[in-house]
Amino acid sequence: MKSPHIRLKALALAMLFTIVIAGIAYFVVKSLNEWRDSVVETNKVLTKVVVEQLHKSSIIVMDSLSRNSFFSANYYSKEEKDKLDNRLKIISTEIFSTIDGMEGGVYLEKYDEFLGYSYPTSPPPVPAYGPPPRSYEIIKTQILESIIQKKQIIKLHQFDPAVFPLATEPLIVNGYVVGAVWTRIHIERELPVLKLKEVFNIAAAVAILGLIIAVVVSIRLRKRIDNIRSGLEELQKNPSYKFKKLPGVFGFIGLSINKMVEAQTKDHNRSRQLEKELHQQDKMAMLGKLIAGVAHEVKTPLAIIKTRIQIWQQALKNPVNNKEAVSEDSMKLVVNEIDRLSKLVKRLLIFSKPISNKLQEIDINSLIEKTVELIKVEKNHDDINFDIAFERNLPTVLGDTNGMEQVFLNLLMNSVESISRDGRIYIETAYRSDEYMTQIIISDNGKGISEGIRNQIFDPFFTTKESGTGLGLSIAQEIVKAHKGRIEFSNENDWTICKIFLPTNDFQKGS
């Protein structure tokens, strides 16, 4: 029979052993959780960096598409879609190719489609378009959430057995969200919790050693994560910063980020060159349209003037029989055609210099009132009602008063001429604090703008009027763009709506 002293000693040893095992288990589990959190946070940081790089490269393409009216079109062909898909896929492939397991692409909201999907490090077959079916709804749901909130979102998603951080960021062009970019990387194979059983078997044999190793590893992991974070902060300040060589996964991440930054720099330079070339092409195309339009508009007046001069020449040769050839009406016709050419030249000069260098503070409400009164007096449209709703204390706009008066005059005359009878023109002003913009809305219940010509209304010399020159809206757009603003047209419930956005005085001074 064992003495009480021996039993107490055995009980104490058992309790000590239990405490040691419990302590070891606690520290092992804690270390595993910290390890898991470190892996998750590291990959979240990685997806954040990659989605920002993809966003920078993709936004250049979106800007180019916006300038070509891609997003205002109601339809695009399969050929156009495939061309855009390939263009975006080249960008995403270059960015993802240095990071094992990274995938992503672009989502266009208007067409509800994924484009530019790339997973260059995946073994074949890779899905042709968009994310794999099992992840489709998860990725699309977060993308729509990011679009609604207009901000970057990074979340960890998991459904057995997949675990991946997903980063989404909206694509905003000219103040409007056109879609989003997304990136993700599967990390289930890296997570230590899946190796819990194996780790516990090892810990049972070398519990104390395992505890020490776990503590050391935890400290080193934290230190290296801090190095990665501080490096990313430095990279934001200094784009030429390079991560130092480190052993293990953190060294791989640092090297991958270095390669990605180098690739992004090359892509940025290449995109800038492409943008310059596209801009030059746009300028040449516009010049071609102007030359063709000018030739068409000048041809008729010159023909009339030439004909009259030839008649006068014949009359001078035989003044007795051709006294009536050189008449006051004949002279007046030539003078009118010369005046017509002079007005055309003055209008064309606006394209080279839309606004004066001497800018001043403009009270938009007062300028619109003045323009409305001018139209009422000169045109005498008693059958048209002008409804005005001005916001009080509207911020002033720094600009050219004569230029902006020309804009409002052209737009209001278009509205007046589109109305047959019982017309209404509604004019509203408001301040958009989110954009630091003054908004002017001019609406009329005239015949409207058909969808077939919506993309042509700002083209020089394009007109649907028999006596129009087709320069009114072109001039208005050039003047508004020179004021760093924008002008838009739409149709709603049989009303034609024109919206003008102009930066306020304080915003222009700051820029």
TATA-V782203 format. One record per pair of residues at least 24 apart in sequence whose C-alpha atoms are under 7 Angstrom apart, sorted by the first residue. I is the first residue (numbers start at 1). J is the second residue. If there is no record, write none. Layout:
# TATA-V782203
I;J  I;J
This chain:
# TATA-V782203
24;207  24;211  27;211  28;211  28;214  31;214  31;218  32;192  32;193  35;192  35;218  36;191  36;192  36;193  39;191  43;165  44;154  44;165  47;167  47;183  47;184  48;167  51;167  51;168  51;181  51;182  51;183  53;264  54;92  54;181  55;181  59;171  62;173  63;173  85;115  85;116  86;116  88;116  89;116  89;117  89;118  92;116  92;118  93;118  93;120  95;260  95;263  96;120  97;121  98;256  98;259  98;260  99;256  101;185  101;186  102;184  102;185  103;183  103;184  103;185  104;182  104;183  104;184  105;181  105;182  105;183  106;180  106;181  106;182  107;179  107;180  107;181  108;178  108;179  108;180  109;178  109;179  110;178  143;168  143;180  146;170  147;177  147;180  162;186  162;188  163;187  163;188  224;250  289;460  290;460  293;461  298;341  301;337  305;334  350;475  351;478  354;478  354;479  354;482  355;400  355;403  355;479  355;482  356;400  359;398  359;399  359;400  360;398  360;399  360;400  361;396  361;397  361;398  361;399  362;396  362;397  362;398  362;399  362;401  363;396  363;397  364;396  365;390  367;405  368;408  371;405  371;408  371;409  383;421  383;422  383;423  384;422  384;423  384;424  385;423  385;424  385;425  386;424  386;425  386;426  387;425  387;426  387;427  388;426  388;427  388;428  389;427  389;428  389;429  390;428  390;429  390;430  391;429  391;430  394;431  395;504  396;504  396;505  397;503  397;504  397;505  398;504  398;505  399;483  403;479  407;476  410;472  410;473  415;444  415;446  418;446  418;447  419;445  419;446  419;447  436;503  436;504  436;507  437;501  437;502  437;503  437;504  438;501  438;502  438;503  438;504  439;499  439;500  439;501  439;502  440;499  440;500  440;501  441;497  441;498  441;499  441;500  442;497  442;498  442;499  443;495  443;496  443;497  443;498  444;495  444;496  444;497  445;494  445;495  445;496  446;495  448;491  448;495  448;496  449;496
